[in-house]
Amino acid sequence: MDCGLQDCVSALYASLGLSAGGEFSSQDVSFLFDKVFHVSSNTDEARAAMKKVAGGDKSWSCSGENVLDVLIEMERERERKEMLYWNFQLLNTGNLPHLVDRSHPSDADIFKNTPDSDSRSIWPHTTETAWFLTRGVLGEKKLGHNKANVRRLKKAAGHSWALLASLGVRGLLPSPWQGPTLGIQSQAWGCVSLSDVLLLVEVKYDAVAHLLYREMLQEHHTESVWEKLSPWQQHQEVEVLEEIAEEALESVDLLGLAVLPGAFRIYKMCPDASSRNCSELRNQSWSAVSLLNDLHTFRKQEQITLTALGQRLCGESLRSLCLYIRLATYRAQREKISHFALLAARQSWDSWPCVVSPCSAEQVALWFHGREEENEAIRTPEQQTELQLLVWVQEQERKQLLSVLRGISVEDLHEPDSGQTSLRAGCLRRLRQIHAQLQKQRETQTPSKHTNFQTLTQGEWSQVLLDDCAMLLLTHLIELQEVQASFLLQELLDRNTQGVQVLQRKYEAELEAQRFTNLLHLLVSDDPLTPGFMTENTHKDL
């Protein structure tokens, strides 16, 4: 043994108060490892390292320079376990139980007895992963349950207030207690403050976030495992993921976001689109964690904008803000995919009192090029606000127009006008009008300017041109629907009970008959396709 190594071993003996040449116990080795590497260890790890270094040699003893071999072996094992942990995280992106207390049965053992032998286990049964679950790298990232519970209670209180303000007390009661008539359910706002407005923004984006969390968990656990969970188990999983995600977002913890369950679920724009002018959309893709970050950013931006705006408003105007936010919330809740829900939830307040959707063009493209949605059974629920009824009517109206548009081919547009008044005939007539407007616009433009729509020579049709005209027609319908929504919001704001009840019965009749005012006005009337003229005439029909 050289002098330097001998001095090192002597120092180790001295630090423990042992005489030189004595044998180190497993407790001594564990203590030395803590002092040398500044990493906690236990006697079991020390014994395992001593046994491995001995290699079956019964004459071997942990004395002298042999203790250095044991310490090095313990450090190698620690590095190996740490590498194994991160490799496991890459293969199995994020596990809720890795980030929560194992002693909490509702969080950690939720999948323990899942009756699916083929599913991925979220508890790998190895000593290495058990080490990480109990004392490893994330040992200091256990959730502060008290803090989480307070946040959960505040969120639940906010959602309950939003529901109470939207439905009123009678609207929250079970149906036998509601009575025959609820009156205007959206009039329970009372005195509204700026903090109430900001809370409704929180509730709106929570609706989108919960949909995204469910998609992430379904991706992580596979659809078959997720569907076998009971509703309360799914709810608990979403709650735990929500707490971890919000903590990571608030602290800008990028690593924490990266290891969330389902963080790298990939979304693609228009995966089923066959139209050539959707190729640009098809090339766009994003991950769940990037969408989650966007959602967080948009929420904060909207709250900042409304804080500045709300300081200049009071009473009536604040109630108007609340109604617009609830309308967007209901629209987001009707969506089945988180990205669609986020587009529906976003609102621009820069041109108040005019409220616009900054994503309307993207929504139109996605609706038109996306796969056809299944039609739901038409029934009027017993407990719905007027705003919810309106959202449902407008959704059915949009689907009906899309169904007609998808049934039209280029060959149909070459046929002469039949003079019929059916929706299909009206759709063909409007498409030809839009085509003529595009041609006229193209002819009046200077050579240095170009229209956004791909057009051919006069009178010619192509699939690309048909798609462009169809999306413009869908855009006109969305504009009419926004006018319709503004009219209802004003009636609610004015507390016009009789007027609102008339509109409610009108919406119910439209759902029942599947004949929608905006669509009939768009396709059957002779009004020109100019937004100002059409919306003015539509307003008279509402």
Helices and strands as residue ranges (DSSP letters): H 3-16, H 26-37, H 43-54, H 66-91, H 96-99, H 105-108, H 127-135, G 137-141, H 145-172, G 175-177, G 185-187, H 194-221, H 223-228, H 231-250, H 254-258, E 266-268, G 276-278, H 279-282, E 285-287, H 288-310, H 316-333, H 338-345, H 360-369, H 386-406, H 410-414, H 423-444, H 463-493, H 497-513, H 517-523, H 531-541
